[in-house]
Amino acid sequence: MDKITVERRGNVVLIGINRPERDNRFDPDAYYGLASAYYDYDNDPELRAAVVYGHGRSLSRGIDVDAFNALAQSGKNFELTEKMEDPFFKTGHLTKPLVFVAHGDTWNMGHELFLTADIRVASRDVEFGQDETTHARFPGGGGTIRFPREAGWARAMRYILTGEHWGADDAKAMGLVQYVEADRESAIARGIEVAERIAACGPLGIRTALESAHLAIDDSEAAAFARLDEQYAALYRTEDFLEGRAAEAEGRPPVYVGR
């Protein structure tokens, strides 16, 4: 059984975490599979948006500690190949949008992966947790960076330092979730709907918007402002820009090709 499933729907790809017997805990094979799926998505010119979700009763309870410990004890190195993207984006970002859908238990590494998304959906039954400190660990996948950045220092530290869990409404109040749906199926449907809206937009404009926003956060607002004119000028010279103008004038939906 594939630990990561991939399903194409037109310009959208659905990426499923598929270890339900272990509540979708990530072992090395599942981690490599997700990294490979991200790489394939980001490098496929036909794909414009991705939705990540979990099979079974949870998005993910995080890392499979025993499996990673067995790898460490074997003496083998854990490293990604050149055709894999780091799912935590410690050294960069995908150039295309990522929509994440959380349901059931979404703990630790599962929550940290959720935080990498550009848009996030949660089902009503979700239970978030960042409780590594209760196990003498800490959120080493970016939770100490993204969580306080998006939720605010004290809100994030309330959960990181105590190990307390929280639900969908609290996550939405903190700005971590944009949509809350009744159940897993409706949450996935919402994620696909959002991804399809993204896919209908100009892919070069989407890519440039992500690049500019990431530059402002990862480097500085000054660096992002310094590049705006250059980025605008480049988009004005594309076929997609001309198609957008023509479609507006003709009163029809645009057909973007990514050039």
Secondary structure, 3 states (H helix, E strand, C coil): CCCEEEEEECCEEEEEECCHHHCCCECHHHHHHHHHHHHHHHCCCCCCEEEEEECCCCCECCECHHHHHHHHHHCCCCCCCCCCCCCCCCCCCCCCCEEEEECCEEECHHHHHHHCCCEEEEECCCEEECCHHHHCCCCCCCHHHHHHHHHCHHHHHHHHHHCCCECHHHHHHCCCCCEEECCHHHHHHHHHHHHHHHHCCCHHHHHHHHHHHHHHHHCCHHHHHHHHHHHHHHHHCCHHHHHHHHHHHHCCCCCCCCC
